[in-house]
């Protein structure tokens, strides 16, 4: 194993910074901390009552926590995927009060007392939701990463009545991206459930 060499210049700069930092008086460091704290937003925690997949949860969450992070980090419901974390791919799609939303853009505190349904909540015990069955039968997925969001959007697409034609289905599913390109199977799955 080759040990990386350290140049004389890097050694002198690093050691110079360490000497400089250690020479700063403690009261100046404390003043710097006070100034920094003026610009850092303190963490605020709220007690929230959440209803996810028919179960009630009492959580204490940072006010900046998204529904996606709450599901994955606090409730260990990892079926909902974090794709882009910018609301552009649809992998994080869930239903809130029956409507599809991008959970990466929705603050958990805004979903309090509302019914959140994730991919884990679609099936009835061992019985898969008809859309889940259709995705399996019609090869509506390949790698499967986007599949939970695709299925949640597909269920909403059928419920909303946007299944009149292939073009309409594609338009109302356009917020969900599939990098594998399983779009034909996805459209076929939606048509099967809608028909």
C-alpha positions as CSV (number, residue, x, y, z in Angstrom):
1,X,0.0,0.0,0.0
2,X,1.4,3.3,-1.0
3,X,1.3,6.1,1.6
4,X,0.4,9.4,0.0
5,X,3.1,12.0,0.3
6,X,2.4,15.4,1.9
7,X,4.0,18.4,0.2
8,X,6.0,20.9,2.2
9,X,3.5,23.6,1.2
10,X,0.5,21.6,2.6
11,X,2.4,20.8,5.8
12,X,3.3,24.5,6.4
13,X,-0.2,25.7,5.6
14,X,-1.9,23.1,7.9
15,X,0.5,23.6,10.8
16,X,0.3,27.4,10.4
17,X,-3.5,27.3,10.7
18,X,-3.3,25.1,13.8
19,X,-0.9,27.5,15.4
20,X,-3.1,30.5,14.4
21,X,-6.3,28.8,15.8
22,X,-4.6,27.9,19.1
23,X,-3.3,31.4,19.5
24,X,-6.8,33.0,19.4
25,X,-7.9,34.0,22.9
26,X,-10.8,32.0,24.4
27,X,-13.0,35.1,24.8
28,X,-12.7,35.8,21.1
29,X,-13.7,32.2,20.3
30,X,-16.8,32.6,22.6
31,X,-17.7,35.8,20.9
32,X,-17.5,34.1,17.5
33,X,-19.9,31.4,18.8
34,X,-22.4,34.1,19.9
35,X,-22.3,35.7,16.5
36,X,-22.8,32.3,14.8
37,X,-25.7,31.5,17.0
38,X,-27.4,34.7,15.9
39,X,-27.6,33.3,12.3
40,X,-28.5,29.6,13.2
41,X,-32.1,28.8,13.5
42,X,-32.8,26.9,16.7
43,X,-34.4,23.5,16.4
44,X,-38.1,23.6,17.2
45,X,-39.9,20.4,18.1
46,X,-43.7,19.9,17.9
47,X,-45.8,17.1,19.3
48,X,-47.7,15.7,16.4
49,X,-50.6,13.2,16.1
50,X,-50.2,11.4,12.8
51,X,-52.4,8.7,11.2
52,X,-50.5,6.5,8.8
53,X,-52.0,3.4,7.1
54,X,-54.9,3.4,9.7
55,X,-52.6,3.5,12.7
56,X,-52.3,6.5,15.1
57,X,-48.8,7.8,16.1
58,X,-47.8,10.4,18.6
59,X,-44.5,11.9,17.5
60,X,-42.2,14.7,18.5
61,X,-40.8,16.1,15.3
62,X,-38.6,19.0,14.2
63,X,-40.9,21.5,12.5
64,X,-38.8,21.1,9.3
65,X,-39.4,17.4,9.0
66,X,-41.0,16.3,5.8
67,X,-43.6,13.5,5.5
68,X,-41.0,11.4,3.6
69,X,-38.4,11.7,6.4
70,X,-41.1,11.1,9.1
71,X,-42.2,7.9,7.3
72,X,-38.7,6.6,6.7
73,X,-36.8,7.8,9.7
74,X,-39.4,7.8,12.5
75,X,-41.9,5.1,11.5
76,X,-39.5,2.8,9.6
77,X,-41.9,2.7,6.6
78,X,-39.2,2.5,3.9
79,X,-41.4,1.6,1.0
80,X,-41.8,5.2,0.1
81,X,-38.5,6.1,-1.7
82,X,-36.3,9.2,-1.5
83,X,-35.4,9.8,-5.2
84,X,-34.5,13.4,-6.0
85,X,-35.7,15.0,-2.7
86,X,-36.8,18.0,-4.9
87,X,-40.3,16.9,-6.0
88,X,-39.2,16.1,-9.6
89,X,-39.2,12.3,-9.8
90,X,-42.4,11.1,-7.9
91,X,-40.7,8.2,-6.1
92,X,-42.0,9.6,-2.8
93,X,-45.7,9.8,-3.8
94,X,-48.1,9.0,-1.0
95,X,-51.8,9.7,-0.5
96,X,-52.9,12.3,2.1
97,X,-56.7,12.2,2.6
98,X,-57.0,10.3,-0.6
99,X,-55.0,12.7,-2.8
100,X,-51.6,12.0,-4.2
101,X,-48.8,14.3,-2.9
102,X,-45.0,14.4,-3.0
103,X,-44.0,13.6,0.5
104,X,-40.5,15.1,0.1
105,X,-42.1,18.5,-0.3
106,X,-44.8,18.2,2.3
107,X,-44.0,19.1,5.9
108,X,-45.2,16.6,8.4
109,X,-46.8,19.3,10.6
110,X,-49.2,20.1,7.7
111,X,-50.4,16.5,7.6
112,X,-51.3,16.3,11.2
113,X,-54.7,14.6,11.9
114,X,-54.9,13.6,8.2
115,X,-55.0,10.1,6.8
116,X,-51.7,9.2,5.2
117,X,-51.5,6.1,3.0
118,X,-48.2,4.6,1.9
119,X,-47.4,1.7,-0.4
120,X,-47.4,-0.5,2.8
121,X,-51.0,0.5,3.5
122,X,-52.5,-0.4,0.1
123,X,-52.6,-4.1,0.5
124,X,-55.2,-5.7,2.8
125,X,-53.0,-8.0,4.8
126,X,-51.7,-10.7,2.4
127,X,-54.1,-9.6,-0.4
128,X,-52.4,-7.2,-2.7
129,X,-54.2,-4.1,-4.0
130,X,-55.5,-4.6,-7.6
131,X,-52.9,-2.1,-8.9
132,X,-50.1,-4.0,-7.2
133,X,-51.3,-7.2,-8.8
134,X,-51.5,-5.5,-12.2
135,X,-47.9,-4.1,-11.9
136,X,-46.7,-7.7,-11.3
137,X,-48.8,-9.2,-14.1
138,X,-48.0,-6.5,-16.7
139,X,-44.3,-6.0,-15.9
140,X,-44.9,-2.5,-14.7
141,X,-41.4,-2.3,-13.1
142,X,-37.8,-3.3,-13.7
143,X,-35.4,-2.2,-10.9
144,X,-38.4,-1.4,-8.7
145,X,-37.0,1.8,-7.1
146,X,-39.7,4.1,-8.5
147,X,-42.5,1.4,-8.3
148,X,-44.0,2.5,-4.9
149,X,-44.5,6.0,-6.2
150,X,-45.7,4.8,-9.6
151,X,-48.3,2.5,-7.9
152,X,-49.5,5.3,-5.6
153,X,-49.9,7.7,-8.5
154,X,-51.5,5.0,-10.7
155,X,-54.1,4.3,-7.9
156,X,-54.9,8.0,-7.8
157,X,-55.0,8.3,-11.6
158,X,-57.7,5.6,-11.7
159,X,-59.6,7.1,-8.8
160,X,-59.5,10.6,-10.4
161,X,-60.9,9.1,-13.7
162,X,-57.9,10.0,-15.8
163,X,-57.8,6.7,-17.8
164,X,-59.7,7.6,-21.0
165,X,-56.8,7.1,-23.3
166,X,-53.1,6.2,-23.3
167,X,-52.3,9.9,-23.8
168,X,-54.4,11.0,-20.8
169,X,-52.8,8.3,-18.6
170,X,-49.3,9.5,-19.7
171,X,-50.2,13.1,-19.0
172,X,-51.5,12.3,-15.4
173,X,-48.5,10.0,-14.7
174,X,-45.9,12.4,-16.1
175,X,-44.8,13.4,-12.6
176,X,-43.4,9.9,-12.0
177,X,-40.2,9.1,-13.7
178,X,-38.9,5.6,-14.4
179,X,-35.2,5.5,-15.3
180,X,-35.6,1.9,-16.5
181,X,-38.3,2.9,-19.0
182,X,-41.1,0.6,-17.9
183,X,-43.7,3.0,-19.0
184,X,-45.5,0.6,-21.4
185,X,-46.1,-1.9,-18.5
186,X,-47.2,1.0,-16.2
187,X,-49.8,2.2,-18.7
188,X,-51.0,-1.4,-19.3
189,X,-51.3,-1.9,-15.5
190,X,-53.4,1.2,-15.2
191,X,-55.6,0.2,-18.1
192,X,-56.1,-3.2,-16.6
193,X,-57.3,-1.9,-13.3
194,X,-59.4,0.9,-14.9
195,X,-61.0,-1.5,-17.3
